[in-house]
Amino acid sequence: MGSFAIELSDEPSAMLEKVSAAVSSMGGKCEGDESAGTIELRTPMGPVGGTYAVSGRTMTMDIHKKPMMVPQSMIEQAVRQWFGAAQA
């Protein structure tokens, strides 16, 4: 469906730990480690799911499932906010 990259400002393991906690608090799942994994989340509009891969301090997120009415840009913005919250 689409992909995007995020530059991580901290060690990938620390960033992913915080993001995993944020996703879990919303009833979702973040499984994997500092090199690769999956993120799944249910929203009122429908499920969102994808995979991530980390190389150095760059994480690439590939979205595989999203509600038809939700634009890719909205999902990207939400994921970037999770990482922004994790960087604070």
N, C-alpha and C positions, 0 to 999 in steps of 0.2 A: 504494500500500500504506500509506504513512504519511509524515509529515514532522515535522520539529522544527527549532527555531532555537537557535543558539549565539551568545552575545555574545563577540566577539573582544577580547582584551585588548591586542593588538598590531596593527600594520598587517596587513591581509589577505594581502599578498604574502609577508611574512615567515612568518606562521602557516602558510599553505598550502605553502610550501617545506618546512617541517619536517614537516608532516603527510604530504606527498608522499613524503618520504624514509622515514618510518615505514611507510607503506603499501607502498612498494617493497621494503622489507626483509622484508616478509611475503609477497612474491611477487605483490602486487597492482599496480594502476595507478591513478594520480591524474593526470588530464589536464585542462588548462584554464588559466585565469589567475585574477587576483584578483577577477574579476567573476562568472565562472561556469565550470562544468566537470563532470566525471564522476569517480566513484570506483568501482573494481571490485576485488573480492577473492574468492579462493577459500578456503573454510574446509573442515574435515573434514565438516561437515554439508551443504555445498553452497555455491554462489556467492551473493555479496551484491553488489548494485550499486545505484547511485543517482546523482542529479545534485545539484549545489549551486549556489546563487546568493548573491552577497554584495551587500548594500546598506549602505553606511556601514561600521559595525563589527558588523553582524548577518549571520550566514551561515544560510541556510535549506537544510536537507538533505532531499531527497525520495528515499525508498527505493522502488525499482522492482522489485527482485528480492531475494528472501531465501529461505532454506530454510523449508519449512512448519513444521518443529518448533522454529524459533528465533523467540522473541517479538520484536516491534518494540523493546520496552524494552531488550533485551539488545544489539541493534545500536546503539541510541542511546547506551547506556552506554559501549560500546567507542569510538564516535566521540568522545564527550566526553572519554574518557581520552586519545585521541590529541591533542586540543587542549589538555588539561591538561598533557600531557608537553611539548607545543610551547611552552606558556607558561612553563615552569620555567626 
